[in-house]
């Protein structure tokens, strides 16, 4: 590709999460979420013990997704991208969705908060559907994780969890 007005386009490379990335993940999650513990639907998740994927751009870590398989469902517990608009989030969801599908899951789901309009837009563009609003769930989650702030993006009060799902194609491994 020539130098000038054209930008070289590279796709993210996604690899399974390995122990050597845990220090980076701890720092990233502490900066973005106030620690490595995440609460969704009243359950506290330790993101350092869950499986996941790391996305790389030009050999540098550019994002991480952590998930939890539970029978025919897979929860996307966290999705973080340090480089917006270059396919990192999409590549990470693709990897989680494929892993869930191969494990026989029928549904990939996630929780975001009522203030996170950027995530809501991104997930819907990917193909997720909004399936539930859990009123005052974030308010209740503060009992489990007091560091959850009262306000989020754009000064919007953090109160509700929004549940989104992506139905996965039929898998031959399902029972």
C-alpha positions as CSV (number, residue, x, y, z in Angstrom):
1,X,0.0,0.0,0.0
2,X,1.3,3.5,-0.8
3,X,2.1,6.1,1.7
4,X,-0.1,9.2,1.5
5,X,-3.9,9.5,1.6
6,X,-4.5,5.8,1.8
7,X,-4.3,4.0,5.1
8,X,-3.1,0.4,5.3
9,X,-5.9,-1.7,6.6
10,X,-5.1,-4.6,8.9
11,X,-7.5,-7.0,10.5
12,X,-7.1,-7.8,14.2
13,X,-5.5,-11.1,15.1
14,X,-7.4,-12.9,17.9
15,X,-5.8,-15.4,20.2
16,X,-7.0,-17.3,23.2
17,X,-6.3,-15.5,26.5
18,X,-3.1,-16.8,28.1
19,X,-1.6,-16.1,31.6
20,X,1.0,-13.7,30.1
21,X,-1.8,-11.2,29.4
22,X,-3.2,-11.2,32.9
23,X,-1.2,-8.3,34.1
24,X,-2.4,-6.2,31.2
25,X,-6.0,-7.3,31.8
26,X,-5.8,-6.4,35.5
27,X,-4.6,-2.9,34.6
28,X,-7.1,-2.5,31.8
29,X,-10.1,-3.7,33.9
30,X,-9.0,-1.6,36.9
31,X,-8.9,1.5,34.7
32,X,-12.2,0.8,32.9
33,X,-14.3,-1.1,35.6
34,X,-12.6,-0.2,38.9
35,X,-11.2,-3.7,39.3
36,X,-11.3,-7.2,37.9
37,X,-14.6,-8.1,39.4
38,X,-17.7,-7.6,37.2
39,X,-21.3,-7.9,38.3
40,X,-24.0,-9.0,35.9
41,X,-27.5,-10.2,36.8
42,X,-26.5,-10.3,40.5
43,X,-23.5,-12.5,39.9
44,X,-19.9,-11.4,40.7
45,X,-17.4,-12.6,38.0
46,X,-13.7,-12.7,38.6
47,X,-12.5,-11.9,35.1
48,X,-9.0,-13.2,35.8
49,X,-10.2,-16.8,36.0
50,X,-12.6,-16.8,33.0
51,X,-11.7,-17.9,29.5
52,X,-11.3,-15.3,26.8
53,X,-9.6,-13.9,23.8
54,X,-7.1,-11.1,23.2
55,X,-7.1,-9.1,20.0
56,X,-3.8,-7.8,18.6
57,X,-3.1,-5.0,16.0
58,X,0.4,-4.7,14.7
59,X,1.5,-7.1,17.4
60,X,0.1,-4.9,20.2
61,X,-2.8,-5.9,22.5
62,X,-5.8,-4.0,21.4
63,X,-8.8,-5.6,23.1
64,X,-10.0,-8.4,25.2
65,X,-13.2,-10.4,25.6
66,X,-14.0,-12.7,28.6
67,X,-16.9,-15.1,28.6
68,X,-18.7,-17.8,30.6
69,X,-20.2,-20.9,29.1
70,X,-23.2,-22.4,31.0
71,X,-24.8,-25.2,29.1
72,X,-26.6,-23.9,26.1
73,X,-25.8,-20.3,26.9
74,X,-22.7,-18.2,26.8
75,X,-22.4,-14.9,28.6
76,X,-20.0,-12.3,27.1
77,X,-18.9,-11.0,30.5
78,X,-16.6,-8.2,29.2
79,X,-15.6,-6.7,25.9
80,X,-13.0,-4.0,25.9
81,X,-11.3,-2.4,22.9
82,X,-8.5,0.1,23.2
83,X,-8.7,0.9,19.5
84,X,-12.2,2.0,18.3
85,X,-13.4,1.6,14.7
86,X,-10.9,-0.9,13.4
87,X,-12.7,-4.2,14.0
88,X,-11.4,-5.2,17.3
89,X,-14.7,-5.6,19.0
90,X,-16.3,-7.4,16.1
91,X,-13.3,-9.9,15.8
92,X,-13.5,-10.6,19.6
93,X,-17.3,-11.3,19.4
94,X,-16.7,-13.5,16.4
95,X,-14.2,-15.6,18.4
96,X,-16.5,-15.9,21.4
97,X,-19.6,-16.7,19.2
98,X,-17.7,-19.4,17.4
99,X,-16.4,-20.9,20.6
100,X,-19.9,-20.9,22.1
101,X,-21.4,-22.4,18.9
102,X,-18.7,-25.2,19.0
103,X,-19.6,-25.9,22.6
104,X,-23.2,-26.3,21.7
105,X,-24.5,-23.0,23.0
106,X,-27.7,-21.7,21.4
107,X,-27.5,-18.2,22.8
108,X,-24.8,-15.6,23.4
109,X,-25.9,-12.9,25.8
110,X,-24.5,-9.9,27.6
111,X,-25.3,-7.1,30.0
112,X,-24.6,-3.4,29.5
113,X,-25.8,-0.5,31.5
114,X,-28.4,2.1,30.7
115,X,-25.8,4.8,30.1
116,X,-23.8,2.9,27.6
117,X,-25.4,4.0,24.4
118,X,-22.2,3.4,22.4
119,X,-22.2,-0.3,23.4
120,X,-25.9,-0.6,22.8
121,X,-25.4,0.8,19.3
122,X,-22.4,-1.4,18.6
123,X,-24.1,-4.6,19.8
124,X,-27.3,-4.0,17.8
125,X,-25.3,-3.3,14.6
126,X,-23.5,-6.6,15.2
127,X,-26.9,-8.4,15.4
128,X,-27.7,-8.6,19.1
129,X,-31.3,-7.9,20.2
130,X,-32.4,-6.1,23.3
131,X,-34.4,-8.7,25.2
132,X,-34.7,-7.3,28.7
133,X,-34.4,-4.2,30.9
134,X,-33.5,-5.2,34.5
135,X,-34.8,-2.2,36.4
136,X,-32.5,-1.0,39.3
137,X,-30.2,-4.0,38.8
138,X,-27.1,-1.7,38.9
139,X,-28.4,-0.1,42.1
140,X,-28.6,-3.6,43.7
141,X,-25.2,-4.6,42.3
142,X,-23.6,-1.9,44.4
143,X,-24.2,-4.1,47.4
144,X,-21.8,-6.6,45.7
145,X,-19.4,-4.1,44.2
146,X,-19.5,-0.8,46.0
147,X,-17.1,0.8,43.6
148,X,-19.8,1.0,40.8
149,X,-20.2,4.7,40.3
150,X,-23.6,6.5,40.7
151,X,-23.3,8.1,37.3
152,X,-21.9,6.8,34.0
153,X,-21.3,8.2,30.5
154,X,-22.5,11.7,29.9
155,X,-23.6,12.1,33.5
156,X,-26.4,9.6,33.1
157,X,-27.4,7.9,36.5
158,X,-26.3,4.2,36.4
159,X,-29.4,2.2,37.5
160,X,-30.4,-0.4,35.0
161,X,-29.0,-3.4,33.2
162,X,-29.8,-4.0,29.6
163,X,-29.7,-7.6,28.4
164,X,-28.9,-8.3,24.8
165,X,-28.8,-11.6,23.0
166,X,-27.6,-13.2,19.8
167,X,-29.1,-16.5,18.8
168,X,-26.4,-18.8,17.5
169,X,-26.9,-21.2,14.6
170,X,-27.8,-24.8,15.4
171,X,-24.9,-26.9,16.5
172,X,-24.5,-30.6,15.9
173,X,-23.1,-30.9,19.4
174,X,-26.4,-30.0,21.1
175,X,-28.3,-32.6,22.9
